[in-house]
Amino acid sequence: MSTAAAAAEWRRRLGRRQAAARVFVAACQAATLLGLLFLGVLLVDVVRDGAPYLRPALVTGFPSRFPHQAGYASALVGTVSVAAIMSLVAFPLGVAAAVYLEEYARPGRLVRWLEVNIANLAAVPSVLYGLLGLGVFVEGLRMGKSVLAGALTLALLVLPLTILASREAIRAVPLSMREAAYALGATRWQVVRHHVLPYAAPGIFTGVILALSRAVGETAPLIMLGALQYVPFLPRSVWDYFTVLPIQIFTYVSLPNPEFQRLAAAGILLLLAVLLLLNGTAIWLRARARVRW
């Protein structure tokens, strides 16, 4: 084949590749716009139905058979309590496990076995975690249908996600940073504490945001655990009965009165506000860590 023919063949193949790339980009943009369109329609529908019920009684009122008196006080407190305890348990354990696997563990069968199981646990359906929490925390450890049992169950749910995200963030730290610290006489713990973790903090907080968003919106594991649908009081300790916003919203949606369904739409807006508040806090911490380190 002559040089001119080879150049023409190369340009023809390059044109096909560029055309395929443009088609792929257009398909991705269309899929993104379609998803945003459906999301926008759902949000408009929820705001239209729930906006008239956005009143102080929505936050201060307890479940009631009268829609204009019903609220989400117990569910709101239960959601915040469960999320707070879950965060205190799951995120330190997840980061510690990631640090051990990336910085301390020697490659071998045990590490490979742990990695495979962590990846598999991240894909396990959430309802199975509910069955696990029911058997271990509610029945095995005699915690009952308490706030603590629900928080620990959700901690098990998000722990694999936290470990995977933290490992990826730690793995992204340049090796030269570790070598420079070792060259100056730092110990392994000093390298991890003063160099690796601060550098990886933004990525770790990103994983925390994703895990927290999933946990707050979960319903199936808490239903399996025995979370109540009607709680006319605020939980005063970690041993009290509880409910959360997704379960309370599901309860109102299942009632035949149309006003309760509009009240459920207002509860969805309240849940979105809680998610935005929690995620906003995590994003602020991530931005602060990025600026500081």
Buried (B, 14 or more C-beta within 10 A) or exposed (E): EEEEEEEEEEEEEEEEEEEEEEEEEEEEEEEEEEEEEEEEEEEEEBBEBBEEBBEEBBBEBBBBEEBEEBBBBBBBBBBBBBBEBBBEBBBEBBBEBBBBBBBEBEEEEEEEEBBEEBEEBBEEEBBBBBBBBBEBBBEEEEBBBBBBBBBBBBBBBBBBBBBBBBBBBBEEBEEEEBEEBBEEEBEEEBBBEEBBBBBBBBBBBBBBBBBBBBBBBBBBBBBBBBBBBEBEEBBEEBBBBBBBBBBBBBBBBEBEEEBBBBBBBBBBBBBBEBBEEBBEEBBEBBEEBBEEE
